[in-house]
C-alpha cells in the first residue's frame, strides 16, 4: 500500500442504507426502478431514494452491484451506498465492486460481511491518488 494512502472505513466514504420494500411491491407498470436481490431490475409505483447510488444485494448467491442515478425503490434486504464523500468517486467504487463480484459471490457471505470486506479493500481508494 502506498504510504500516502490511508485506511478509511466505508462509513466515511458514503452512507449505507437498506430499503423498506418487499418483492411483492413490484408492479408491471411502475414508474420507478425497483432493486431487489436479483439480476432483474423491477418496477415500483413509489421511490425511496432520489440520488446516485450503488445498489448491493443483502443476501443471495450472487453479489451483483448496480450503479443508478435517479429515483428508485429498494428491497428491505438490499443496500444503497450513496452520499459519497469527496474521498472516492462512486464510479471507481462501482467498477471495483463489479470486478470483485466473482470473488465475493464465491464466498456466499451475507452482505454485512461483504461490505466489511469491501470497506477493507476500498478504504484506501481516493479521488486524489
N, C-alpha and C positions, 0 to 999 in steps of 0.2 A: 504494500500500500504506500502511496506517495506520502511523504511527511507533511505536505501542505493540506492533505485531506483530513477530515475529522469524522469520527463516529457520531452519527445523529440518529436518534430514534425516529421511526416512521411518523409518530405523532407530531414531531417538529417539522416534518416535511409537508404534511397535509392532514386534513380531518378524515376520520374513518367512521362512517355511519352505516347502520343497517337500514333496510327497508321496512315497510309495515304491511305490505300487501301479500296476498296468498295467490297461489297459482289459479285458483277458481275465480279470481278477479279479472283474469284475462278475457277480452272480448274480441270478436272478429272486426268490428267497425270502430275501434278506438282511435282517438286522435294522437295519442302519445305512445312512445316506445315503452315497453314493459320488459324489464330484465329480471329473469329468474336464474336458476342454476343450469339451464340448458343452453345448447348452442343457438337455438332459435330465439330470435327477438320477437316477443309477442306484442299485443296492443292493449291499451288501457284507456278508459274514459277520464282518468284523472292523472295528475302528476304530483310527485312528492318533491322533486328537485328541478331546478332550472339553472344549470351550470355546466361547466366542463368537468367530467368525471371519468375515472377508471372504474369499471364495474368488475367485481371479483365474486365468484360463487362461494358461498359459505360451506358447502359440502358437496359431495358427489365424487365421481371417479375422474372427472376431468377438471383441470384448472385452466380455464379459458378466459383471460382478461379481455375486456372490451373497452374501447375509448368512445366517448359520446359527448357531444356538446348540444345542449338544449334542454327541453322539458322531458322528463321521463318518470316512470313509476318503477319501484324497486321491490322485489320479493323480500320477505322478512328474513330469509336466510341467504341474502346476498349483501354485498357491501359496496358502498360508493366511496372512493377516495377522491376528495375534492378540496377546494380552498387551498391550493398548493402555495407553498411559500416560494420566495424568490431563490431558494437554495436548490430547487430542482425544476426541471422542465417536465411537465406531465407527459409529453411525447416520449422523452427519454425513458421515463419510468414505464410507460406502456410497452415500448419496444423491449425493454429489459425483462418485464414480466412475461411478455409473449415469448421471448427467447427461452426463458426459464420454465415455461409451462410444461414442457415434456418432463423435465426433472421433477417439478412439483407434483404433476399428475401421477407420476410413477410412485411417489411416496404415499399416495392416497390418504393424506392427512386432512384434518379439518382446517378450515380457513384460518382460524386463530393461529395455528402452528405455521401455516403458510405465510401469513402476514408477518409473524415474528421472524421467520427465515428471510423473507424479502426485506424487512427492515434492517436486518443484519447485513445483507448483501448490498442493499441500496443506500444505506446510511451515509456512505462516503461520497456518493454522487453529488455533484454540484454543477450549477449552470456556469460557474466561473472557471471550471477546470476541464 
